[in-house]
């Protein structure tokens, strides 16, 4: 396998030998150090374009007294290969009282002639629709975007159990996770939303298969069946994948027996 192919969706880094796993880290480190990113798609690359998973990160400036309230100033989105597919500054909706430049890297010049919020919000919403969203502390990003996303289609590295264990049960910082897991230092100066989105995506992809299995188990639930009529059972995958027929059960006992083997799926009964 070529090292340039290791971002492909069917590769599980956890099953790689040490040499291939290190190759993955080396290859993705190059992506992380890509700079501010490019808002244009790299059409010449097999890895370019929208994918099943997309990573999101936002930078916020301060508004209101002492600049304590957050307002969106920049949005960056990467695909599951770590390539930037969207990166825009956002024109202020209110007076900025603190650019937080030492953290955000954003100045008043960056926001001059930037796209208005409603346009950016519409574009981001269109990209996220029907896709699994990856990021770190995504509730903050979604809040300033005034968007929601189905909980079953969110993969947040700040709440993943394995990562929280590394922080003694607390929500880990992305900077710390990147250093501990990826061996890459980020956020040493001003933050870079492209790099932060790439780091979160990289963390997720390294644990993707186990992560999805754990979510599938959490999504399992049984339905109380109040009829012995023949029923058609549909599987509804927690990740939002299309439903598919599973079986036809003649009675309650048979239904429950068959349902037990549906590890990680949510059966939906339709009479």
N, C-alpha and C positions, 0 to 999 in steps of 0.2 A: 504493500500500500504506500502510495506517495504521501508524504507528510502534509502536502497541500490539501489532501482530501479528508483530513481528520476532523473537520468541522461538520462533515456530512451527518444527516439526521440519524442514520442507522448505526452509527459508531458509538459504543459504550466505553468511555475511557476507563471505567472501573474494571473492565475485563482485559485491558491492555497489559502487556508486559511493561517492565519499568522503562525500557528504552523507548517504546512507542509512546508511553504516557509522557515521558520527558519531552519527546518530540512535539506532542500536543501543546505543552506549556510553552515551549520555545516558539512555536508557530504563532500562538495566540498572543504572546508577549509582543510580537511585532505589530499585531493589530492594535494592542493597547497603547502603544507608543506612536500611534498614527497622527497625533496632533489634534487639531480642532475638528477634524472630520470634513467630509464633503457632502453638501446637501444633494448633489446630483448622483444618480445611480451609475455604477460602473458596469455598463452593459456588456463589456467585454469579458466579464468574469462570470464563471459558473455560479459563484456564491452571491451574486448581486440580486437585489430585488426582494419582494415581500416573501416571508416564509411563515410557517405555522406558528412559530414563536417570534415575538418581537420584544426588544428591550427598550425601556423608556427611562429617561432621567430629565429632570427640569432644574433650572436655576431660578431662584427667586430674589427679587430686590425688596427693600423695605418701604412701606408706606405708613402713613399715620404718625402720631406722636412718637418721636425717637426711632422711627422706622422699624417698629416691632412687628407690624403685620406684614404678611407675605403677599407679593404680587408676582405673577408669572413674567419672566423676562427672556427665557430661552428654553426651547424644547429640542431634545435630541432623541432619535429612535434608531436602533440598530436591528439588523435581522439576526437570525440564530447562528449565522456564520461570523457575527461580530462586525459586519460591515455597516457603516452609517448609511441609512436610507432617507433620513430626514433630519435637518438641523436648521432651526430658524430662531432669530431673535424676535421678540414680541414688543410692539409699541406699547408704552405705558397707558393704562386706562385711567390712572390717577397720578397725582404728583408724587414722584419718587423722593423720599426723604432720606434714604440711605441705600446707596448702590451696593454696599457690602463688597466692594471691589476686591478687597484682600482675600475674600472667600470665593466670590462668584467669578471674579476676573472680568466683570461687566462694568463698562463705563457709559456715561451718557452718550458718547459718540456711537457706541454699538447699537443703541436703540433708535438712533436717528434713521428715518426712512424704513423702519422695520414694519413688517406686516401687522395689521390690526389683530386684536385678540380673537374676534369672531371667526375670521378666516382661518387662523391657526387652529383654533378649537375644532372647526369643521373638518380640516384636513387630518388632524390627529385622530379624531373620532372615526373617520373613514378608514384609516390605517388599522386601528385597533379592532374594528368590528369583525367578529367571528374568529379572532386570533387569540392565542394565549399570551398574556402579558407578563413579562419578566422584569423585575427591577428590585430596588432596595428601598424599603419604607414607602411603598407606592401610594399609600393613603395621602401622603403629603403632595405628591405629584398630581394625583387625580383631583385633590381638593382645589389646587390653584388653577387647574384646567376646567373646573366645574363639570367634570365628567364622572360617570360611574362605569364599572365594568363587572361582569358576573364574577362572584367570588370563586366559583369553580374553575374560572379561566385566568386566575391570578397565581403567579409563582413569585413569592416575595422572599428574597434571601435574608431579610431581617427576622423572619418568623420561622424559617426552616429549622426543624428540631436539631438536626446534626450540627448546624452552624451555631445555634443557641447554646449547645453543650460546650462549644469551644469558648463561650463567653460566660461560663458558670450559670447558665440558665437565663441570662439577660439577653436583650436584643443586641446583637453584635454590630459594630460599626463596619461599614463597607471597606474603609481603609484598612482596618485590622484584618478582616477576612481576606482581602486581596493579598496582604503581606503574608499571612499564615498559610493560606491554601494555594494561592497562585504564585507566591514568591515574587510578587510585583508590587512596587511601591507606587501609590497614587495619592493624590490630594496633598502633596508635599508643599505646594504653594496654593495658588488659586485653584478651585475645583474646575474640572472640565466635564461637562455633562455627557459628551460623547464617550470619553474614557470611563466614566462611572457606569454608563449603560452597558458598555462592553465588558467591564469587570463583573457586573451582576449577571450578564448573560453567560459569561465564561464559567462563573461559579455554578450556575444552574446546569449548564451542559455537561459539566464534569460529574454531576450527580443526577442527571435527568431520569434515567431508567428507575433507579431506586426511589427517587422522589415521586415519580408518577405512580409507582406501585403502592407506595404508602398512601397517597391521596386516594387511589382507587379503593383501598381497604376501608378508609375512613368514609368513603361515599356509599358503602354497602348498607342497605337497609331492607328489612322485610316488610311486606304488606300484609295486613290482616285480611284474609279472604273470608268473606261471609257467604260464599256460595260454592256449591260443588259442581256448578256448570263447567262445561269445557271452556277453557280460557286460552287466549293467545298471549304469550309472554313476549315482551319486547325488552331488549337490553338498552339502557340509556347510559352511555359512558360518561363518567364525571368530567372528562376533559372537553365535553361538548362535541364529540365525534358523532356522526350520524347513527341513529338507532338501527338495530337490525333484529330480525326475527330470531328467536332462540328455540322455542318448542311449543307444543300444545299440551297442556296438562288436563287430564280428565277429572281430577278432583283435588281437593285442598292438600292432602298428604303428598300426592305426586308432585304438585306444584312446589311445595316447600322442599321436598327432597331434591328436586332439580335445581331449585334456587340456591341450595347450599353450596353447590359446586361453582356457582357464578361468583367466584372470588373477585371482589373489587368492582362489581357492577350493581347498578340500581335497577331492579326489575320493576317494570310498570305493567300492571294488569289491565287488560282490555277485554271486556266480555263481548 
